[in-house]
């Protein structure tokens, strides 16, 4: 029963397709289309814009340098000895002998860690944003 209905529908559609004449476009169809295409302006190319601009980076570096210089000049009692020889064996003690007296203050350590975190956050955000743009472009 279902096959008979499908065949009758196919015959009906076939008859209707034979009876319908093809539509022909107007003689000035191409000129109307070209007018509309000339009005259309394509979008601008992808322009890279960083999250932190060059002036922003210069400001951050300047603040970091001021902070480090302030800590070096005015803060003598708060220091962390990163390359102490107590926990190192003899090889590393000889290797880092020049660095054994190098001391960083707690504030400069925090500043360096904060800068590293900001750089990694910006890299992550840029990667995520650019992936979303490439997905929408494709």
ROKOL-914294 format. One line per field, with one value per residue (C-alpha): residue in three letters; z, x, y. Coordinates in Angstrom, 3 decimals, padded with zeros to 6 digits, always signed. Layout:
BEGIN
aa = (ALA,...)
zz = (Z,...)
xx = (X,...)
yy = (Y,...)
This chain:
BEGIN
aa = (UNK,UNK,UNK,UNK,UNK,UNK,UNK,UNK,UNK,UNK,UNK,UNK,UNK,UNK,UNK,UNK,UNK,UNK,UNK,UNK,UNK,UNK,UNK,UNK,UNK,UNK,UNK,UNK,UNK,UNK,UNK,UNK,UNK,UNK,UNK,UNK,UNK,UNK,UNK,UNK,UNK,UNK,UNK,UNK,UNK,UNK,UNK,UNK,UNK,UNK,UNK,UNK,UNK,UNK,UNK,UNK,UNK,UNK,UNK,UNK,UNK,UNK,UNK,UNK,UNK,UNK,UNK,UNK,UNK,UNK,UNK,UNK,UNK,UNK,UNK,UNK,UNK,UNK,UNK,UNK,UNK,UNK,UNK,UNK,UNK,UNK,UNK,UNK,UNK,UNK,UNK,UNK,UNK,UNK,UNK,UNK,UNK,UNK,UNK,UNK,UNK,UNK,UNK,UNK,UNK,UNK,UNK,UNK,UNK,UNK,UNK,UNK,UNK,UNK,UNK,UNK,UNK,UNK,UNK,UNK,UNK,UNK,UNK,UNK,UNK,UNK,UNK,UNK,UNK,UNK,UNK,UNK,UNK,UNK,UNK,UNK,UNK,UNK)
zz = (+000.000,+000.931,-002.292,-004.363,-002.610,-003.221,-006.906,-007.351,-005.633,-007.918,-011.013,-009.791,-009.156,-012.567,-014.335,-012.410,-013.309,-017.005,-016.973,-015.170,-017.456,-016.516,-015.216,-017.258,-015.664,-016.811,-019.515,-017.070,-014.353,-014.733,-014.502,-011.350,-009.797,-010.628,-009.082,-005.828,-005.958,-006.509,-003.432,-001.286,+000.403,+001.600,+005.231,+006.253,+006.642,+010.017,+012.052,+015.043,+018.205,+021.333,+024.698,+026.167,+023.846,+023.462,+025.699,+028.267,+028.202,+028.500,+031.507,+033.124,+032.505,+033.862,+037.025,+037.449,+037.058,+039.558,+041.979,+041.641,+041.984,+045.028,+046.647,+045.910,+047.281,+050.318,+051.453,+052.974,+055.663,+053.605,+051.348,+050.162,+049.298,+046.279,+045.592,+049.078,+049.323,+052.354,+050.472,+047.347,+046.832,+046.035,+042.230,+042.293,+044.978,+042.670,+039.650,+041.319,+043.431,+041.722,+042.385,+046.035,+047.223,+044.881,+046.935,+045.810,+048.037,+048.642,+046.779,+043.671,+043.768,+043.867,+041.045,+038.813,+039.514,+038.878,+035.560,+034.495,+035.417,+033.428,+030.361,+030.538,+031.004,+027.962,+025.890,+026.928,+026.139,+022.752,+021.801,+022.823,+020.996,+017.812,+017.804,+018.043,+015.149,+012.972,+013.709,+012.657,+009.522,+008.304)
xx = (+000.000,+002.792,+004.635,+001.546,+001.144,+004.818,+004.525,+001.383,+003.030,+006.042,+003.810,+001.923,+005.156,+006.493,+003.342,+003.513,+007.182,+006.407,+003.545,+005.454,+007.431,+010.875,+011.049,+013.221,+014.999,+014.253,+016.516,+018.172,+018.740,+022.529,+022.686,+020.504,+022.700,+025.894,+024.507,+023.894,+027.319,+029.084,+027.364,+028.541,+031.861,+033.872,+034.906,+038.336,+041.179,+042.054,+043.997,+045.968,+045.340,+047.176,+045.453,+048.280,+049.584,+053.202,+052.661,+051.065,+054.098,+056.448,+054.468,+054.592,+058.340,+058.913,+056.951,+058.835,+062.194,+061.179,+060.028,+063.227,+065.441,+063.468,+063.834,+067.553,+068.201,+065.907,+065.191,+068.150,+066.549,+063.943,+065.879,+065.730,+068.917,+067.943,+071.323,+072.547,+075.135,+073.703,+071.340,+073.477,+076.107,+079.724,+079.289,+076.449,+078.195,+081.191,+078.984,+076.931,+079.721,+079.300,+075.574,+075.848,+075.871,+073.046,+070.004,+066.537,+064.145,+060.688,+059.081,+061.211,+060.437,+056.716,+057.126,+058.904,+056.304,+053.437,+054.958,+055.345,+051.722,+050.528,+052.492,+051.084,+047.541,+047.909,+049.268,+046.336,+043.788,+045.350,+045.404,+041.755,+040.651,+042.532,+041.152,+037.614,+038.302,+039.749,+036.762,+034.317,+036.350,+036.340)
yy = (+000.000,+002.355,+001.631,+002.417,+005.766,+006.598,+005.726,+007.780,+010.738,+010.376,+010.318,+013.383,+015.291,+014.239,+015.545,+018.829,+019.302,+018.778,+021.273,+024.035,+026.304,+027.563,+031.104,+033.405,+036.323,+039.840,+041.293,+043.712,+041.083,+041.201,+044.983,+045.006,+042.333,+044.209,+047.394,+045.547,+043.877,+047.194,+048.644,+045.718,+046.406,+043.433,+043.310,+044.514,+042.068,+040.583,+043.125,+041.872,+043.865,+042.712,+042.760,+044.818,+047.545,+048.605,+051.619,+049.323,+047.023,+050.016,+051.219,+047.771,+047.444,+050.950,+050.205,+046.934,+048.669,+051.343,+048.669,+046.648,+049.723,+050.877,+047.482,+047.336,+050.806,+050.952,+047.387,+045.544,+043.392,+041.470,+039.153,+035.583,+033.700,+031.596,+030.059,+029.169,+026.386,+024.570,+022.263,+021.834,+019.229,+020.100,+020.186,+022.659,+024.690,+025.149,+025.740,+028.452,+029.948,+033.296,+033.242,+032.248,+035.835,+036.891,+037.822,+038.840,+040.685,+039.303,+042.202,+041.708,+037.990,+038.753,+041.280,+038.755,+036.071,+038.513,+039.584,+035.960,+035.255,+038.285,+037.168,+033.638,+034.955,+037.197,+034.320,+032.135,+034.831,+035.563,+031.897,+031.486,+034.651,+033.780,+030.233,+031.606,+034.003,+031.244,+029.008,+031.729,+032.530,+028.921)
